[in-house]
Amino acid sequence: MTIFAKLTRTEIKLFLREPVGAFFSLLFPTILVAILGSIKVFRDPSPELNGLRTIDVYVGIAVALSLAMIGLQVLPMVLATYRERGVLRRIATTPVRPITLLAAQLTASVLIALVSSALCITVGYAVYDVPLAENFPGFVLAFLLCALGVFAIGLLIAALVPTGKAGNAVGTLLFFPSMFFAGLWTPREFMPDWVQRIGDFTPMGAGERALHDAMSGTWPNWLSAVVLLGYLILFGLGAARLFRWT
């Protein structure tokens, strides 16, 4: 556990040393909430949102955004770069098992996503009176399900790509359609029903819906939970089978 804790701290330090990645993963979702909240129409109740304001919905979307950036862009790039530069191969010759490094990287990613999400929620609540999640245990469950589902996809990308740049490129290609279905460009409630239905089966669409349910006071719906668990099992097993340490 001491080795695991040290590796986790090291991974966080290495992450913070990359200013561009740290900015977009930690601060950009909060900046997005601040910008959108400053638009008056986004602070007015909307009939399409059952009386909620658009900014109320966007806080949950910003949480999903932080998970997507870390899981689809940062995680594959870091792990593929470690393999490309021989870091994993060298660790395999030490008493520290490569799987320990992988667990530390995943733990660091979750902690970074937690900080980013907490910043989004704090700014939304303190500045724009966005209500906190009415079902906090449900929100934690939705957050973990979304994180596990999207991180499993990131691990599979890292398992398949040859370089860190390729990992970032593939993750970025998946990031934009994933966040479209999560409602980043327009909330899901404004989309046609058939687009929402497709989004329900995407990782970020299911994740955003689960987060929205919890913020509204209910538990994540069964469809979102099953979809996210499906991504975790399918992509997680694929990553475990295909991941190369050298």
C-alpha positions in Angstrom: 0.0 0.0 0.0 2.9 2.4 0.7 4.3 1.7 -2.8 0.8 2.2 -4.3 0.3 5.5 -2.4 3.7 6.8 -3.6 3.0 5.8 -7.2 -0.4 7.5 -7.0 1.2 10.8 -5.7 3.8 10.6 -8.4 1.2 10.2 -11.1 -0.7 13.2 -9.8 2.5 15.3 -9.7 3.4 14.2 -13.3 -0.1 15.2 -14.4 0.2 18.6 -12.8 3.5 19.2 -14.6 1.7 19.2 -17.9 0.0 22.7 -17.8 -2.2 22.2 -20.9 -3.6 18.9 -19.8 -4.0 20.0 -16.2 -5.8 23.2 -17.3 -8.3 21.5 -19.5 -9.0 18.5 -17.2 -9.1 20.5 -13.9 -10.2 24.0 -14.7 -11.9 24.1 -18.1 -15.2 22.4 -17.0 -15.5 25.0 -14.2 -14.7 27.9 -16.6 -17.4 26.5 -18.9 -19.9 26.6 -16.1 -18.9 30.2 -15.2 -19.2 31.3 -18.8 -22.6 29.7 -19.5 -23.9 30.9 -16.1 -23.1 34.5 -17.0 -25.6 34.3 -19.9 -29.0 35.5 -18.7 -31.1 33.2 -20.7 -29.3 30.2 -19.2 -30.4 31.4 -15.8 -34.1 31.5 -16.7 -36.4 28.5 -16.1 -37.1 26.5 -19.2 -40.4 24.6 -19.9 -38.4 22.0 -21.9 -36.4 21.3 -18.7 -39.5 21.0 -16.5 -38.8 24.4 -14.9 -35.1 23.9 -14.4 -32.6 26.4 -15.7 -30.1 25.5 -18.4 -27.2 26.2 -16.1 -28.7 23.7 -13.6 -28.3 21.0 -16.3 -24.9 22.1 -17.4 -23.3 21.5 -14.1 -23.9 17.7 -14.5 -22.7 17.9 -18.1 -19.5 19.6 -16.9 -18.9 16.7 -14.5 -19.3 14.3 -17.4 -17.0 16.5 -19.5 -14.2 16.2 -16.9 -14.5 12.4 -16.9 -14.5 12.2 -20.7 -11.4 14.4 -21.0 -9.5 12.4 -18.4 -10.7 8.9 -19.5 -10.6 9.3 -23.3 -7.7 11.7 -23.8 -5.4 11.8 -20.8 -5.4 8.2 -19.7 -4.7 6.5 -23.1 -2.0 9.0 -23.9 -0.2 8.5 -20.6 -0.3 4.7 -20.6 0.7 4.4 -24.3 3.5 6.8 -23.7 4.8 4.7 -20.8 4.9 1.7 -23.0 6.4 3.6 -25.9 9.3 4.9 -23.7 9.9 1.6 -22.0 8.6 2.7 -18.6 6.4 -0.3 -18.2 9.1 -2.7 -19.3 11.6 -1.3 -16.8 9.1 -1.4 -14.0 8.4 -5.1 -14.8 12.0 -5.8 -13.8 11.6 -4.3 -10.3 9.7 -5.5 -7.3 6.9 -3.1 -8.3 4.5 -4.9 -10.5 3.2 -3.1 -13.6 -0.4 -3.7 -12.5 0.4 -1.6 -9.4 1.3 1.3 -11.7 -1.9 0.8 -13.7 -3.9 0.9 -10.5 -2.1 4.0 -9.3 -2.8 5.7 -12.7 -6.5 4.9 -12.5 -6.7 6.1 -8.9 -5.0 9.3 -9.7 -7.4 9.8 -12.6 -10.4 9.3 -10.4 -9.0 11.8 -7.8 -8.3 14.4 -10.4 -11.8 14.0 -11.8 -13.2 14.3 -8.3 -11.4 17.6 -7.8 -12.5 18.9 -11.2 -16.1 17.9 -10.5 -16.1 19.5 -7.0 -14.9 22.8 -8.5 -17.8 22.7 -11.1 -20.4 21.9 -8.4 -19.0 24.5 -6.0 -19.0 27.3 -8.6 -22.4 26.4 -9.8 -23.8 26.4 -6.2 -22.0 29.4 -4.9 -22.3 31.7 -7.9 -25.5 30.6 -9.8 -27.5 28.9 -7.0 -27.4 25.5 -8.8 -29.0 23.1 -6.3 -26.7 20.4 -5.0 -27.5 16.8 -5.8 -30.7 15.8 -4.0 -29.7 12.2 -3.9 -26.0 12.4 -2.9 -25.4 8.6 -2.6 -27.0 8.3 -6.0 -24.8 11.0 -7.4 -21.7 9.2 -6.1 -22.9 5.9 -7.7 -23.6 7.7 -11.0 -20.1 9.3 -10.9 -18.4 6.0 -10.2 -20.4 4.2 -12.9 -19.6 6.9 -15.5 -15.9 7.0 -14.5 -15.5 3.2 -14.6 -17.2 2.9 -18.0 -15.3 5.7 -19.7 -12.0 4.7 -18.1 -12.4 1.1 -19.4 -12.7 2.6 -22.9 -9.5 4.6 -22.3 -7.7 1.5 -21.1 -8.7 -0.4 -24.3 -7.4 2.5 -26.4 -4.1 2.4 -24.5 -3.9 -1.3 -25.1 -4.3 -1.1 -28.8 -2.4 2.1 -29.9 1.3 2.1 -30.5 2.2 5.6 -29.3 1.0 8.2 -26.8 0.1 10.6 -29.7 -2.0 7.9 -31.3 -3.8 7.3 -28.0 -4.6 11.0 -27.7 -5.8 11.1 -31.3 -8.1 8.1 -31.0 -9.4 9.4 -27.7 -10.1 12.8 -29.2 -12.0 11.3 -32.1 -14.3 9.5 -29.6 -14.5 12.5 -27.2 -16.5 14.8 -29.5 -19.4 12.5 -30.5 -19.5 11.2 -26.9 -19.9 14.7 -25.5 -22.5 15.6 -28.2 -24.7 12.8 -26.9 -24.0 14.0 -23.3 -25.5 17.4 -24.2 -22.4 19.5 -24.3 -23.5 21.6 -27.3 -27.2 21.4 -26.5 -28.8 19.7 -23.5 -30.2 16.3 -24.3 -33.7 17.5 -23.4 -33.7 19.8 -26.5 -32.7 16.9 -28.8 -35.2 14.8 -30.8 -36.4 11.7 -29.1 -34.5 9.4 -31.5 -31.2 11.2 -30.8 -31.8 11.0 -27.1 -32.4 7.2 -27.4 -29.1 6.7 -29.3 -27.4 8.8 -26.6 -28.8 6.5 -23.9 -26.6 3.7 -25.2 -23.4 5.8 -25.4 -21.1 6.0 -22.4 -21.3 9.8 -21.8 -25.0 10.0 -22.7 -25.8 7.3 -20.2 -23.4 8.9 -17.7 -24.9 12.3 -18.0 -28.4 10.9 -17.7 -27.5 9.0 -14.5 -25.9 12.2 -13.0 -29.0 14.2 -13.9 -31.2 11.7 -12.3 -29.2 11.8 -9.0 -29.2 15.6 -9.1 -32.9 15.6 -9.5 -33.4 13.4 -6.4 -33.8 9.9 -7.8 -31.4 7.0 -8.3 -29.6 6.5 -11.6 -32.1 4.8 -14.0 -31.6 1.1 -14.6 -30.8 1.6 -18.4 -27.9 4.0 -17.7 -26.5 1.7 -15.0 -26.7 -1.4 -17.2 -25.1 0.5 -20.2 -22.2 1.8 -18.1 -21.7 -1.6 -16.5 -21.7 -3.1 -19.9 -19.0 -0.7 -21.1 -17.0 -1.5 -18.0 -17.2 -5.3 -18.5 -16.8 -5.4 -22.3 -14.0 -2.8 -22.6 -12.4 -3.7 -19.3 -12.1 -7.4 -20.3 -10.8 -6.4 -23.7 -8.2 -4.1 -22.1 -7.1 -6.8 -19.7 -6.7 -9.3 -22.5 -5.0 -7.1 -25.0 -2.9 -4.7 -22.8 0.8 -5.1 -23.5 3.5 -4.1 -21.0 6.2 -3.9 -23.6 
